[in-house]
Amino acid sequence: MPTQPSGQRKLQILQALAAMLEHPKGEKITTAALARRLEVSEAALYRHFASKAQMFEGLIEFIESSVFGLINQITERQQDGLAQACDILAMLLHFAANNPGMTRVLIGDALVGEDERLQQRMNGFYDRVELALKGALRQAAADVAAATASSPGGDQDRDIAARASLMVAFVLGCWHRYAKSGFVLSPAQDANTQIALLLR
């Protein structure tokens, strides 16, 4: 580890932290336990991160850049609004399935007892996901209006907000179930059928 460039060492620390999060009933996650896992001193960790909270911030940054990068790809590639919403929901479920340790950050479970600003940042993450889903649903409503040469109803914005909120609650519920099952009940299982029912 000492011979690696700083960026690589930081990544290695974050990967080790994410791996430890995959074992919720295992050893308590402390900087001492993380240092033991990496076979370095705690001082070596603090050369790259000022605190454990900063390490969790690094994981959150990875989640944000990955998820919103994928959402941007979906909206650029997929013109149909309903298909956008479908693809965004599927991506969120598969992201958790592929990153079990990160799922505990996504649901806030790993942030209990940590700096309050970390959970606040995750709350902002949920808001941004909901905003992306609202955009997809607005596009879907515009698609329908264009196809039927009709004008949107007065309650449309309220309906879109309610549906986007429901979708975020669905995703969070799937993530929670996955984490609480010890990462056995994959959120990707039956995802297409569940999303189809949600978007009916």
N, C-alpha and C positions, 0 to 999 in steps of 0.2 A: 504493500500500500504506500509506503513512504516514497517510492520511486515514481509513482504515477503523477500526472499533471493534476493541478488543483481541481479542475472541473470534473475529471474522472473520479477523483477521491470523493467529491461531494455526491456524485451520482451513486457511488458504491455505498455510501452511508445511507442515502435515501432508499436504495434497494434493500438494504439490510433491515431498515426500519419497516418497510412495507412487508417484508417476509415475516418479521416478528408479529405484525398485526394479523397475519393469517392464522395465528394460534391464540385465540382470545382467552383460552383457559391455561395458557402456558405462563411463562415467567413474566412478571410485571415489567412493563417497558420503562426502563430508566436509562439514563446515559451510561451508567455503569454496566448494565446488561448489554446494551448496544455495543459498548467498547469491547466487552468480552467476546461477543459474537464475531466482531471484526478482528479480534486479537490485537487491539491497539490500546493505548491509554486513553482515559477520558480527556486528557489535555489535547491529544491528537484530534479528537472530535471537535473540541472548542476552537481549534485553529481554523475550522471551516464553517462552523455554526456557533453563534454566540449563545444559543440556548436550545433546549429541546423544542420550545415553541417555534423557533426559526426552522427547525428540521421539519416540523409538521407543516409550516408555511411552504416549504419546498415541495412537499407532497401535494398540497392544495394547488400550487402553481402548475404542477404537472397535470393534475386533473383538469384544471381550467383550460390550459392550452390544448390538451388532447380533446376534450369534449367540445369546446367551442370551435376548434379547428375543424372537427368532423361535422359540426352543425353547419358551418360555412360551406363546406364541400357539398353537403346535402342540398342546401338551398340554391347553390349555384348549378348543381347537376339536375335537380328535380324541379320542374316548373309547376307541376300539379300540387296545389296546396295540401290536399288530403294525403297524397303520397309523401309529401315533406313531413307532415306530422307523424305518419306511420314510420318512416325511416328514422326520425329523431328518437321516437320512443324505443324502437328496436335497438338502435345504437346505444342508448342509455342502459338498457338491460344487458346487452352483450358486453358493454364496457365493464360493468360490475362483475359479470361472470368470468371475464378474463383477468380481472384484477381484484381477487378476493380481499387482500389486505387493504386496498384503497376503498373498498366498500364500507369498511368500518370508519373511514374518514368521511365518506359521503353521507352516512347516516348520523354522524356526530358522536358515535359510540367511542371512538378512539380519542375524542377531544375532551371527554369528561375529566374535570380536574385540571385541564390545561388552561392557558391564557384565554380569557373570554373573547378576545378579538378573533380567535380562530373560528369559533362557532358563528360569530357575526359575519365573517367572510363566507362561510358555507351558506348562511342565510341569503347573502347576496348572490351566491351561485344558483340557488334554487330560483330566485327572482329572475335571473337572466335566462334560465332554462324555460321558465313559464312565459317570458317575453318572446322567446323564439317560437314556442308553440302557438302563442297568440298570433304571431305573424303568419305562421303556416295556416291557421284556421281562417284568418282574414283573407288570405289568398284563396282558400277553398271556397269561401262565401262569394268572393269576387268571380271565381270561375263559374259558380252556379248562376249568379246574377247575369253574367255575360251569355251563358248558354240559354237562359230562359228569357232574356231581355226584360228582366224585372229589376226593381230597385230594392236595396236592402231594407229589411224591416227595422223599426225603431228599437226593438229589443236585441238587435243583433250583437252589439258590443257587449251587452251584459251576458248574453249566451256564450259568446266567445271566451270572455273572462272566466265564466263558470266552468266551461269545458276544459280550458287550459289548466285551471286550478285542479280539477278532477284528475287530469292526466299526470300532473306532478305528484299528486297524492298516490296515484296508482304505482308510479315508478318508485317512490319512497317506500311504499308498502312492500313491493317486490324485493327491494334492497334489504329492508329490515328482515324479512322472512329468510332471505339467503344468509345473512349474517347470523341470525338467531338459530338457524339450523346447523350451525357449524360449517357453513359453506357446502351443504349437501343439496339443498333444494335450489337448484340453479334458476336465476331469474329469466334465463334465456329459454327454459323449457316451456313449451306451449305459448311462447311470446307472440307468435304471429296470430294464433287463434284469439288470444286475449285482447290484443290490439285491435283486431278486426271487430270484436264485440264492442270495444270502447269507442270506436270511430263510426259505429253504425249511424 
